[in-house]
């Protein structure tokens, strides 16, 4: 009777270890019948990942390069990677990039998502590949917006409230700008000297914006926006447009306290992304012409 609990625990421990072994085998494609290599083995490929010219000559055509890449070989468990890129196959990545470079949807058929119970590998999938290629075609066919028509920061003011939340107010010009999606980035620069004349030194802290019209949205990543927060600019914000939002200063206040400083330079950047009618920036015009910035010295309240 005394030995039964110990035997039960041993059985549970054994079952747990077997389950972990099966999970590891599944996540690493080590299950029987899944380790199919092509002309180059996965081991060879990984050993030469930084010098693939040892296996595939540099002048190899792109499609042949993808074909030579082992089919079930790639990294997994990349928890610090962006969503969808935590687990994938090198061959799928190759065909995905080939499809985008050639704008040929046929290559997406060879993009296989790496299945995982834990990690997200949806970025390199047939569906995501097709969506990317079709989005590029749609972007190229979209109408264009001239730089002088987009909203730009006219004035910037900021003030801390009693709870040490930073309220940032922007006025925008022209009076009737192009309405739609704009990337907005709010940062604080803490300088290493007392003059504030060294913007490239010190610490830069991102201040997350909080406003019903601002959200985090990755769908515009292809347009290389100034930040991951997107402002949906509408006529309801006022004419001339005025926007007040709250900036999260928790990390900033900690830095200020540790450095025994109270002053910092607040910078807000605004980049036009897409109009409500689906018009985009002209790709033949420098991206910087669609971006406006404004800075202001701010003093944080003492505690």
N, C-alpha and C positions, 0 to 999 in steps of 0.2 A: 504493500500500500504506500510505503514511503517512496519507492522508486518510480511510481507511476507519474507524479508531477514532473520529475526530472526527465523521464522518457518523453513526456508530452512536450516539454520545452525544447528538447533536442529535435523532435519531429518538426516543431514549428520553426526552429532555427534553420534546419535543413531545407524546409520548404521555402523559407525566406531567401536563403542563399541561392537556391535554384531559380527563384523568381528574379532575383537581381542578375543572375548570370544570363537568363533569357532576355531580360531587358537590355543588358549591355550588348548582347549579341544582335538584338534587333536594331538598337540605335547605331551600332557600328557596322551594320550590314555583314555580320559574321555568321548569320544563319546559313545552314546548308543550302546550296543552290543559288545563293545570292552573290557569291564572290567571283563573278565572271569578269575576267580581264580581257582587254583587247590586245593589240600588238604590243602594247606597253603595260606592264603590270602596275598596280596601284602603288606597290612598294617602291618601284623604280621612279614613278612619277613624283611621289612625295619626297624621296631622297634628293631629287633634282628640281624641286619646286622653284628654287631661285636661280637655276641655270638649266632651263628646259632645252636650251640649244644643244645640250649634250644628247638629248633624245630626239628632238624635233628641230631640224635646221630652221634658221630664222626666215629663210625664203620660202618656207612651206606655205602654200595657199591656205587662207583662213579656214575654208571648209574642210580641207584635209587635216589641218591641225586639230579641229574639233573631233574628226573621226578617229584620230590616233589617241585621243585622250581616253583613258580607261573609264568605262561607263559608270561603275559604282565605286567611285573614289572621290573623297572630298572631306572637308572639315565638318565637325559637329560640336555642339556644346558651346557655341560662340555667344555666350550670354550678354556680352557687352556690345554685340553688333546691333544694327537697327532691326526693327521688327521685320520678319520675313527672311532674314539673312543669317539666322543662327545655325542653320544646318543646310548643306547643299552639296551637289556634285560638281566637280570641276568641268565635266563635259557639258552639263546643263548650263553652267555659267558661260561656257564658250559659245554654245549655240544661241543663247539669249543675247549675248553681245553681238554675235554675227547677224542675227535677225534685225537688231536695232541699227547696226552700221549699214546693212544692205537694204533695210526697210522691206525685207522679204518675209512674209508671214510663214512661208513653207518651213523655214528653219525652226519655228516654234514647236513643230511636231516632235522634235528631238529633245525638247526641254522637259525633263522629268523631275517632278518635285521629290525631294528626299523626305520620305515619310518618317515622322517622329511622334512619339507619345509625349515628349517633353518640350522640344524645341520647335520654333516656327521657321519653316523653310519655304514659305509660300511665295517669296519674291522670285525664285527661280522655278516657275511652273509654266505649263503651256498656257494657261489662262492669263497669267500675269504678263507673259511674253507677248501674246496677241494684243492685250490691252495697251502695252507700251508702244508697240509698232503702230497701232491704230491711232493712239493719242498723238504721235508725231505727225502722222498724215493729217489729222484734224488741225493740229497747230499750224502746219504749213498752209492749210487752206483757209485759216481764220482771217477775218479782216484785221487791219492794223490801226493802232492809235498813235498819233503824233505826240512827242514828248511834251510840247507846250500845252497840251489839253489835260494832262493828268494832274491829280491833286498833289500839292507840295506844302511842306510845313512853312507857314508864314511866321508864327510866333510860338514860343515854348515857354511855359511857366510851370513851376512846381513848388509844392509846399507840403510840409509834414503836418499831420493832424495830431491830436492829443495822444492817440494810440501809436504814434510814430509810423503810421502808414503814409506813403508818399502819393499825393494826388498830382497827376501830370495833366496839364491842359494844353491842347494844341489848337491853333486856328490854322485853317488851310486855305489856300488860294489855288485857282481862281474862284470867283463866287459860285460858278456852276462847273465843277470839275467832272471828269469822267467818273461815274459811279461804278463800283464793283469791288473786286478783291485787291487788297494792298497788303504786302508784308510789312509788319511793324516790329522794330527791335528797340528795346529800351535797355541801356547799359549805364553803369556807373564806373568811372575811372578814378582810382585812388592813386595819386602821384607819390613818388618817392621823395620829392622835394617839397618845399613849402610854397613855391611860386605857382605851381600848376602849369608850368610851361614844358613839361616833359610827358606828352600823351603816350609815348611808346614805352614808358617805364611804369613800374608799379603794378597794381592789381586791377583787373577788369572784372566786374561782377554783372551777370545778366539779371535783370529785374523783370520777372514774369508779370505781364499785364493782366488785369482783371476788369472785364467789361462785357456786357451782353453781346456786343458787336465784334468781340475779339475771341478767336478760338485757335487752338493748335490744329494745323491741317497739313498733312504730308502730300496732298494731291498736287501742290504747286512746287514740289522739290525739283522737278524737271526744269523750272524756270530760274533756278539758282537765286532764290530770294534772300534778302538780307537777314531773315530770321524765320523761325518756324511758326510764329504767331501771325495770324491773318485777320485783318480788319475788313469787315464788310461795310464799305462806305456807302451810305444811302442819303437821299435828300433830307431825311428826317433829322440828321445830325445838325442841321442849321445852314443858313446862307448868310455870310460865308460859313463854311463848315467849321464847327467847333466840337471838340471831343475832349472829355475829361475821363480819365481812367485811373485806377489804383495800381500802383506798382508794388510788388512784394519786396520788402527791404530787409527781411530777416537776416539773410546772409550778409548783406551790406552793413547793417548795424553791428554785427559781430566783428567784421573786419575793422570798422571804425573804432570800436572799443579796444581791440587788440593793438591797434596802431596809435592809439591816443589822439586820433584826428576826428574832426567833425566835418571838414569840407571835402567835397568831391565834385567831379564834373559829370553832369548828367548829359547823355547823348541819346537822341531819338532819331531813328532812320525810318524812312517810309519809301517803299518801292511798289510801283504799279505792277500788278500781275495780270488781271483779266477784267474786262468790263462786264457789266450785267448782260450785255448782248453777245458776249463771247469773243470780243476783240482782244488782241494781244499786242504787246510791244513789238515794234518793227525789229526783226533780227539783224537787219543791216545797219542799225543805229546802235551806238555803244550803250551797253546796259546801264552805265552810270548816269546817262541822261534821264533815265526814268526813276532815279533815286534822289531824294532830298534828305538832308540832315540838318539838325540844329542842336546846339550845345548850350549848357547853362551851368554856372557854378551854383552849388546848393550847399547850404549849411544844415547839418542834422541837429536836432535839439539835443541838449545835454541831459543826462540822467541824474 
